[in-house]
């Protein structure tokens, strides 16, 4: 009996061992790879300003909660959002042999992450994760990369704007309209649109400061003529084109987040540029002559006199400085151009596109320079007076640049000293001579008196050149928040902490928010503030919708302000961002560049308020 039992047991083992071995071998072949065991997908939901993530798990596979990590990048690898405040959803408790007490997910995991602002470029979501196949194996840590596009499709953008035509694209206040239209066109039409867009940019306050600079260059050249004005203005425009072309190249390679013009508002760059204009002004006053080496000067003299800044090289250098430092603001056209170039990722397209934009922007300058060179008086006493006048203009530009980094009252005092000194130099304090123009003497006296009033106003705390004796009524406290003046609807904040406090308070109060991102060096910001944002009908429209109005001052070039720009995806100033009562940006509501009061109210009623009522 015992022998029989041993034989039966041996027979059972003989049959069962191959079966178990076969079963184990088969299960090894059936173990899915990590990409199939944990399938990660993600979907952009720009209307609700969020990303939805779905992770489908193989049967018997579980996913560690602590392994989850998220990052949003642009296509060039630049980090847009690390979701540092995001918390993964709760999982099921599990005692793990490796990690101890953990939380895990089975079958499927779905969650959403919210965005502070909608990226304007193509993005990639990276999802870190790790899981195990129950009682068999654990997978190594994985990172899934999912492409996401938040910018609406071209057809949708065109439909929303009512017309996707060439003219409608140029007239649109929507930054995406420009980039979307170009995405569907060939290179030749894209360059044409950039050129025409540059023509429109030429008539904005961003370009106006270039006109007196160019006029000063032409006036500084001896014996001005139409041909000399043409060559000098062309050299100036080519100088402007160089930084734009390089910017297009770099933005295409590294993304729109570079924001070169914003970076060049560093105090050191401002001081150097100011010094350049002071040196040019002193040369125009005849204190010395700016001359190149004799060999180069002789060649340049074939095209124009090289005295007092009138050389082609000098004009080109000033053009480059003007593009980088004098004109740092942004318009919907320029913003859309940067979005398109960044999304294209093509260096040649980026360089050619921004070159075409700058040439279009420079055509009116060339026309003005050519006509100015023809109209300016010939050499003689009148020419000396004109040259000195533009020397004063150069000093005015230097003060205007310096205004970005010094106190407003000091700027007012400098303007006053310049105006009063020029008036005295013209003879304001001298007796009128027989045969002398009384008009000139009257103008000189007015300039001297008004300059003195500006200095007195600055000493009393005044800041406005047009109302020098009026003192601002804004109190600043150490929290980084400027309390609004009596009757003012805006609260000015400095720094990310103060901004977040305001946003948190608005969310608790259930208020929608309008954030006006501005800087003291942004010309278009000041125009937008004076002509639109502080107009009574605009303020009334925003009060009707219970908006909390925040002015975010990002004048200072520091890491905190750069973090704010990155957080909200700001590529230039001025920039207005509308948030609903939940703190999410209203889709399609962002304003870049200037907008008139009527257009602003229409934008508020059609795109913003309707969204807030949903």
C-alpha positions in Angstrom: 0.0 0.0 0.0 2.8 2.3 0.9 4.6 1.4 -2.3 1.5 2.2 -4.3 1.2 5.6 -2.6 4.7 6.5 -3.5 4.2 5.5 -7.1 1.0 7.6 -7.3 2.8 10.6 -5.9 5.7 10.2 -8.3 3.3 9.9 -11.2 1.4 13.0 -10.1 4.6 15.0 -9.8 5.8 13.8 -13.2 2.6 15.0 -14.9 2.2 18.2 -12.9 5.7 19.7 -13.1 5.7 20.1 -16.9 2.2 21.6 -16.6 3.3 24.2 -14.0 6.4 24.9 -16.0 4.4 25.4 -19.2 1.9 27.7 -17.3 4.7 29.9 -15.9 6.4 30.1 -19.3 3.2 31.1 -20.9 2.5 33.8 -18.3 6.0 35.3 -19.0 5.1 35.7 -22.6 1.8 37.3 -21.6 3.3 40.0 -19.3 2.5 43.3 -21.0 5.3 45.9 -21.5 5.0 49.1 -19.4 3.5 51.1 -22.2 0.6 48.6 -22.5 0.2 48.0 -18.8 -0.1 51.7 -18.0 -1.6 53.6 -21.0 -1.4 57.3 -20.4 -3.4 59.8 -22.4 -4.1 63.5 -21.9 -6.5 66.0 -23.4 -6.3 69.8 -23.5 -9.5 71.6 -22.5 -8.8 75.3 -23.2 -12.4 76.4 -22.7 -12.2 75.3 -19.0 -8.5 76.1 -18.8 -7.4 72.6 -17.7 -5.8 69.4 -18.8 -7.6 66.0 -18.3 -5.3 63.0 -17.8 -6.4 59.4 -18.1 -4.3 56.4 -17.1 -5.8 53.0 -18.1 -4.3 50.0 -16.2 -3.9 46.4 -17.2 -5.8 43.9 -15.0 -3.9 43.1 -11.8 -1.6 46.1 -12.4 -1.6 48.8 -9.7 -0.1 52.3 -9.9 1.8 54.1 -7.1 0.3 57.4 -6.0 3.7 58.8 -4.9 5.2 58.1 -8.4 2.9 60.6 -10.2 4.6 63.8 -11.5 3.6 66.4 -14.1 5.5 68.9 -16.2 4.3 71.0 -19.1 7.0 72.0 -21.7 7.0 73.7 -25.0 8.3 71.8 -28.1 11.8 73.2 -27.5 12.0 71.7 -24.0 11.4 74.9 -22.0 9.5 74.4 -18.8 6.1 76.1 -18.8 4.6 74.7 -15.7 5.8 72.2 -13.1 2.5 71.9 -11.3 4.2 72.2 -7.9 0.9 72.9 -6.1 -0.9 69.9 -7.7 -2.0 67.0 -5.4 -2.8 63.6 -6.9 -6.2 62.1 -6.0 -6.6 59.7 -3.1 -5.9 56.0 -3.8 -6.5 52.7 -2.1 -4.3 51.8 0.9 -1.8 49.0 0.4 1.1 47.5 2.3 3.8 47.2 -0.3 6.9 44.9 0.1 9.2 47.7 -1.1 7.6 51.0 -0.1 5.6 49.9 2.9 2.3 51.7 3.5 1.3 53.4 0.2 -1.7 54.4 -1.8 -2.3 52.8 -5.2 -4.7 52.9 -8.1 -6.4 50.0 -9.9 -8.1 49.7 -13.3 -8.2 53.4 -14.2 -7.2 56.8 -12.9 -8.6 60.0 -14.2 -7.9 63.5 -12.9 -7.7 67.1 -14.1 -5.1 69.8 -13.5 -5.9 73.5 -13.8 -3.8 76.1 -15.6 -3.2 79.8 -14.6 -3.2 80.7 -18.3 -3.6 79.0 -21.7 -0.2 78.4 -23.5 -0.1 80.1 -26.9 2.4 77.5 -28.3 2.4 73.8 -28.9 3.2 71.9 -25.7 4.2 68.5 -24.4 2.8 67.1 -21.1 5.2 64.8 -19.3 3.6 62.3 -16.9 5.9 60.4 -14.5 4.5 57.1 -13.1 5.4 53.7 -11.8 3.4 50.5 -11.2 3.5 46.8 -10.5 1.9 43.6 -11.8 0.4 42.0 -8.7 2.7 39.3 -7.3 4.8 39.0 -10.5 7.0 42.1 -11.2 7.4 45.9 -10.8 8.0 48.1 -13.7 10.8 50.7 -13.8 9.7 54.4 -13.4 8.2 55.6 -16.7 7.6 59.1 -18.3 4.9 59.5 -20.9 5.1 62.4 -23.3 1.8 63.6 -24.7 1.6 66.5 -27.3 -1.1 69.0 -26.4 -2.3 72.0 -28.4 -4.4 74.7 -26.6 -4.6 77.3 -29.4 -7.8 76.8 -31.3 -7.7 75.4 -34.8 -7.3 77.8 -37.7 -10.8 77.2 -39.0 -12.3 77.8 -35.5 -10.4 81.0 -35.1 -11.5 82.3 -38.5 -15.1 81.4 -37.8 -15.0 83.1 -34.4 -13.7 86.3 -35.9 -16.3 86.4 -38.6 -13.8 86.5 -41.4 -10.4 84.9 -41.9 -9.4 87.3 -44.6 -6.1 89.2 -44.8 -7.6 92.6 -43.7 -9.7 91.1 -41.0 -6.6 89.3 -39.6 -4.6 92.6 -39.5 -7.5 94.4 -37.8 -8.1 91.7 -35.2 -7.4 92.4 -31.5 -6.9 88.7 -30.9 -3.3 87.6 -30.8 -4.2 84.1 -32.1 -5.9 85.4 -35.2 -2.5 86.6 -36.7 -0.7 83.3 -35.9 -3.6 81.1 -36.9 -4.0 82.8 -40.3 -0.3 82.5 -41.1 -0.3 78.8 -40.1 -2.4 78.1 -43.2 -0.4 80.2 -45.7 2.7 79.7 -47.8 6.0 81.4 -46.9 5.5 84.2 -49.5 2.1 85.2 -48.2 3.4 85.0 -44.6 6.3 87.4 -45.4 3.8 89.7 -47.1 1.6 89.7 -44.0 4.6 90.4 -41.8 5.6 93.3 -44.0 2.1 94.8 -43.9 2.0 94.2 -40.2 5.2 96.1 -39.9 3.6 99.0 -41.8 0.8 99.1 -39.2 3.3 99.0 -36.3 5.0 102.1 -37.7 2.0 104.2 -36.6 2.0 103.1 -33.0 3.5 104.9 -30.0 6.2 102.1 -29.9 7.8 103.5 -33.0 7.2 107.3 -32.6 10.3 107.8 -30.4 12.4 106.6 -33.4 11.3 109.6 -35.5 13.2 112.3 -33.6 16.2 110.0 -33.3 16.3 109.6 -37.1 15.7 113.3 -37.6 18.6 114.0 -35.4 20.9 111.7 -37.4 19.9 113.5 -40.6 20.3 116.9 -39.1 23.7 115.9 -37.8 24.9 115.2 -41.3 26.5 118.1 -43.1 24.6 119.5 -46.2 21.5 117.4 -45.9 19.8 116.3 -49.0 17.1 113.9 -50.2 19.7 111.3 -51.3 21.6 111.6 -48.0 18.4 111.3 -46.0 17.5 108.2 -48.0 20.8 106.5 -47.3 20.9 107.4 -43.6 17.3 106.4 -43.0 17.9 103.2 -44.9 20.9 102.4 -42.8 18.9 103.2 -39.6 16.1 100.9 -40.7 18.6 98.1 -41.5 20.0 98.6 -38.0 16.5 98.2 -36.6 16.1 95.0 -38.7 19.2 93.3 -37.3 17.9 92.8 -33.7 14.4 91.8 -35.1 16.0 89.2 -37.4 18.2 87.8 -34.6 15.1 87.7 -32.3 13.1 85.8 -34.9 16.0 83.3 -35.2 16.3 82.8 -31.4 12.5 82.7 -30.8 12.2 80.0 -33.4 15.0 78.0 -31.8 14.2 78.5 -28.1 10.6 79.7 -27.9 8.7 82.9 -27.3 9.5 82.9 -23.6 12.9 84.5 -24.2 11.3 88.0 -24.5 14.6 89.7 -25.5 13.2 93.2 -25.3 12.0 92.7 -21.8 15.4 91.4 -20.8 17.0 94.4 -22.3 15.2 96.7 -19.9 17.9 95.9 -17.4 19.3 99.1 -15.7 22.7 98.5 -17.2 21.3 98.4 -20.7 19.2 101.5 -20.0 22.3 103.4 -18.7 24.5 102.4 -21.6 21.8 103.5 -24.1 21.3 106.8 -22.2 25.0 107.5 -22.4 25.0 106.9 -26.1 22.3 109.5 -26.7 24.1 112.0 -24.4 27.3 111.5 -26.3 25.5 112.1 -29.6 23.8 115.2 -28.2 27.2 116.7 -27.1 28.5 116.1 -30.6 25.6 118.0 -32.0 26.4 120.9 -29.7 29.8 121.0 -31.4 31.8 120.0 -28.4 33.6 117.4 -30.5 33.1 115.4 -33.7 32.4 111.7 -34.0 34.6 110.3 -36.7 35.5 106.8 -37.9 39.1 105.9 -38.9 40.2 107.9 -42.0 40.0 104.9 -44.4 36.4 104.1 -43.5 35.5 107.7 -43.3 36.7 108.4 -46.9 34.6 105.6 -48.2 31.5 106.7 -46.3 32.0 110.3 -47.5 31.2 109.0 -51.0 27.6 108.6 -49.8 27.4 111.3 -47.2 29.3 113.5 -44.8 30.5 111.6 -41.8 30.4 114.5 -39.3 28.5 114.5 -36.1 26.7 111.2 -36.2 25.8 111.5 -39.9 27.6 108.3 -40.9 25.9 105.2 -42.2 27.5 103.1 -39.5 26.3 105.5 -36.8 22.8 105.4 -38.2 22.8 101.6 -38.2 24.0 101.4 -34.7 21.4 103.8 -33.4 18.7 101.8 -35.3 19.8 98.6 -33.5 19.7 100.4 -30.1 16.3 101.8 -30.9 14.9 98.4 -31.7 16.2 96.8 -28.6 15.8 99.5 -25.9 13.7 102.5 -27.2 10.7 100.4 -28.4 10.0 97.6 -26.0 6.2 97.4 -26.1 4.1 94.8 -27.9 1.0 94.9 -30.1 -1.4 92.1 -31.2 0.4 91.9 -34.5 3.9 91.6 -32.9 2.6 89.2 -30.3 1.0 87.0 -32.9 4.2 87.1 -35.0 6.2 85.8 -32.0 3.6 83.1 -31.4 3.7 82.0 -35.0 7.5 82.0 -35.1 7.8 80.1 -31.8 5.3 77.5 -33.0 7.0 77.0 -36.4 10.4 76.1 -34.8 12.0 76.9 -38.1 15.0 79.2 -37.8 15.0 80.4 -41.4 11.3 81.2 -41.3 11.7 83.0 -38.0 14.5 85.2 -39.2 12.9 86.0 -42.5 9.5 86.8 -40.9 10.8 89.2 -38.4 13.1 90.8 -41.0 10.0 91.4 -43.2 8.2 92.9 -40.2 11.0 95.3 -39.4 11.4 96.4 -43.0 7.7 97.1 -43.2 8.0 99.1 -40.0 10.9 101.0 -41.4 9.3 102.1 -44.7 7.5 105.1 -43.3 10.8 106.0 -41.5 12.7 105.9 -44.8 10.0 108.1 -46.5 10.2 110.6 -43.6 14.0 110.5 -43.6 14.2 111.1 -47.3 11.7 114.0 -47.2 13.3 115.4 -44.1 16.7 115.4 -45.7 15.3 117.4 -48.6 13.4 119.9 -46.4 16.0 120.7 -43.8 17.9 123.9 -44.5 21.4 124.0 -46.0 24.6 124.6 -44.1 24.9 127.9 -42.4 23.6 129.7 -39.3 20.1 128.1 -39.6 21.7 124.7 -39.9 23.7 125.2 -36.7 20.4 126.1 -34.9 18.7 123.0 -36.3 21.6 120.8 -35.3 21.6 122.1 -31.7 17.8 121.7 -31.6 18.2 118.0 -32.4 20.9 117.8 -29.8 18.3 118.9 -27.3 15.9 116.2 -28.7 18.7 113.6 -28.2 19.0 114.7 -24.5 15.2 114.4 -24.2 15.3 110.8 -25.5 18.1 110.1 -23.0 15.9 111.4 -20.2 13.0 109.4 -21.5 15.1 106.2 -21.4 16.3 107.1 -17.9 12.7 107.5 -16.7 12.4 103.7 -16.7 14.8 103.3 -13.8 14.6 106.6 -11.8 12.0 108.3 -9.8 9.3 110.1 -11.8 9.9 113.4 -10.0 13.6 113.2 -10.9 12.6 112.7 -14.5 10.3 115.7 -14.4 13.1 117.8 -12.9 15.5 116.7 -15.7 13.0 117.6 -18.3 12.5 121.0 -16.7 16.2 121.7 -16.5 16.6 120.8 -20.1 13.7 122.9 -21.3 14.7 125.9 -19.1 18.3 125.7 -20.2 17.4 125.6 -23.9 15.0 128.5 -23.4 17.8 130.6 -21.8 20.3 129.5 -24.5 17.8 130.8 -27.1 18.0 134.2 -25.3 15.0 134.2 -23.0 16.8 136.5 -20.5 18.5 138.7 -23.0 17.1 142.1 -24.2 15.4 142.0 -27.6 17.7 143.3 -30.3 16.7 145.5 -33.2 15.4 143.3 -36.0 15.4 140.1 -33.9 12.3 137.9 -34.2 10.0 138.4 -31.3 8.4 135.0 -31.9 11.7 133.3 -31.2 12.2 135.3 -28.0 8.6 134.6 -26.9 9.1 130.9 -27.4 12.4 131.0 -25.5 10.8 132.8 -22.6 7.8 130.3 -22.5 10.2 127.4 -22.5 12.4 128.9 -19.7 9.3 129.7 -17.5 7.6 126.3 -18.1 10.9 124.5 -17.4 11.3 126.4 -14.1 7.7 125.4 -13.2 8.5 121.7 -13.9 11.5 121.9 -11.6 9.4 123.5 -8.9 6.7 120.9 -9.4 9.3 118.0 -9.2 10.6 119.4 -5.9 7.1 119.2 -4.5 6.6 115.6 -5.6 5.0 116.2 -9.0 5.5 113.7 -11.8 3.3 114.8 -14.7 5.1 117.1 -17.3 1.6 118.4 -18.4 0.5 119.1 -14.9 3.8 119.6 -13.1 2.4 121.3 -9.9 -0.2 118.5 -9.3 1.0 115.9 -6.8 -0.1 112.2 -7.1 -2.4 110.9 -4.4 -1.3 107.3 -4.1 0.0 105.8 -0.8 2.4 102.9 -0.9 2.7 100.4 2.0 5.2 97.7 2.7 3.0 94.8 1.7 3.7 95.4 -2.0 0.2 96.8 -2.6 -0.4 100.4 -3.5 -3.7 101.4 -2.1 -5.8 103.1 -4.8 -6.2 106.9 -4.5 -9.6 108.1 -3.5 -12.0 107.5 -6.3 -9.6 105.2 -8.1 -10.8 101.7 -9.0 -7.4 100.1 -9.5 -5.1 98.4 -6.9 -1.4 98.4 -7.8 0.7 95.4 -6.7 4.3 94.6 -7.0 5.5 91.0 -6.7 4.0 87.5 -7.1 3.1 87.2 -3.4 1.0 90.4 -3.4 -0.6 89.3 -6.7 -1.5 85.9 -5.3 -3.1 87.5 -2.2 -5.3 89.7 -4.4 -6.3 86.7 -6.5 -7.1 84.6 -3.4 -9.2 87.3 -2.0 -11.1 87.8 -5.3 -11.8 84.0 -5.4 -13.1 84.1 -1.8 -15.3 87.0 -2.7 -16.5 85.4 -5.9 -15.3 88.3 -8.0 -14.0 88.2 -11.6 -10.6 89.8 -12.0 -8.9 92.0 -14.6 -5.1 92.1 -14.3 -3.3 94.9 -16.2 0.3 93.9 -16.5 2.4 97.0 -17.2 5.9 98.5 -16.8 7.0 102.1 -16.5 9.2 101.7 -19.6 6.2 100.5 -21.8 4.9 103.4 -23.9 1.8 101.6 -25.1 1.0 100.7 -21.4 0.7 104.3 -20.6 -1.4 105.1 -23.7 -3.8 102.2 -22.9 -4.1 103.4 -19.3 -4.9 107.0 -20.2 -7.1 106.5 -23.2 -8.9 103.3 -22.3 -8.6 101.8 -18.8 -9.3 105.0 -16.8 -12.1 106.3 -19.0 -15.4 106.8 -17.1 -17.5 104.6 -19.4 -14.9 101.8 -19.3 -14.7 101.9 -15.5 -18.5 101.9 -15.3 -18.7 98.8 -17.5 -16.2 97.0 -15.4 -18.0 98.1 -12.2 -21.3 96.7 -13.5 -19.6 93.3 -13.8 -18.1 93.6 -10.3 -14.5 93.3 -11.5 -11.6 93.5 -9.1 -9.1 95.7 -11.0 -5.4 94.9 -10.4 -2.4 96.7 -11.9 0.6 94.3 -11.8 3.8 96.4 -11.9 6.5 94.3 -13.5 8.8 97.2 -14.3 11.8 95.6 -12.4 13.7 93.0 -14.3 14.1 90.2 -11.6 13.3 86.6 -11.1 10.0 87.2 -9.4 8.6 89.2 -12.3 10.0 86.8 -14.8 8.2 84.1 -12.9 5.0 86.0 -13.1 5.4 86.4 -16.9 6.1 82.7 -17.3 3.2 81.7 -15.1 0.7 83.7 -17.1 2.4 83.2 -20.5 3.1 86.9 -21.1 5.2 87.5 -24.2 5.1 91.3 -24.1 3.4 94.4 -22.7 0.8 95.8 -22.4 -1.2 92.6 -21.5 -4.7 92.4 -20.0 -5.9 89.1 -18.6 -9.4 88.4 -17.5 -10.1 85.8 -14.8 -13.6 84.4 -13.9 -14.8 84.2 -10.3 -13.1 80.8 -10.0 -9.7 82.2 -10.9 -9.6 80.7 -14.3 -8.6 82.8 -17.4 -11.6 83.5 -19.7 -10.8 81.8 -23.0 -10.2 84.2 -25.9 -10.4 87.3 -23.7 -6.7 88.2 -23.4 -5.7 91.6 -24.8 -2.2 92.4 -26.0 -1.3 95.9 -27.1 -3.6 98.9 -27.3 -7.4 98.9 -27.6 -9.7 101.8 -27.8 -12.5 102.3 -25.2 -15.3 101.4 -27.6 -13.6 98.2 -28.7 -12.7 97.4 -25.0 -16.3 97.7 -23.9 -17.5 95.6 -26.8 -14.8 93.0 -26.0 -15.9 93.0 -22.3 -19.6 92.5 -23.2 -19.3 89.9 -25.9 -16.3 87.7 -24.8 -15.8 88.3 -21.1 -19.1 89.0 -19.5 -20.9 86.3 -21.4 -18.4 83.7 -20.2 -18.7 84.9 -16.6 -22.5 84.4 -16.7 -22.1 80.7 -17.7 
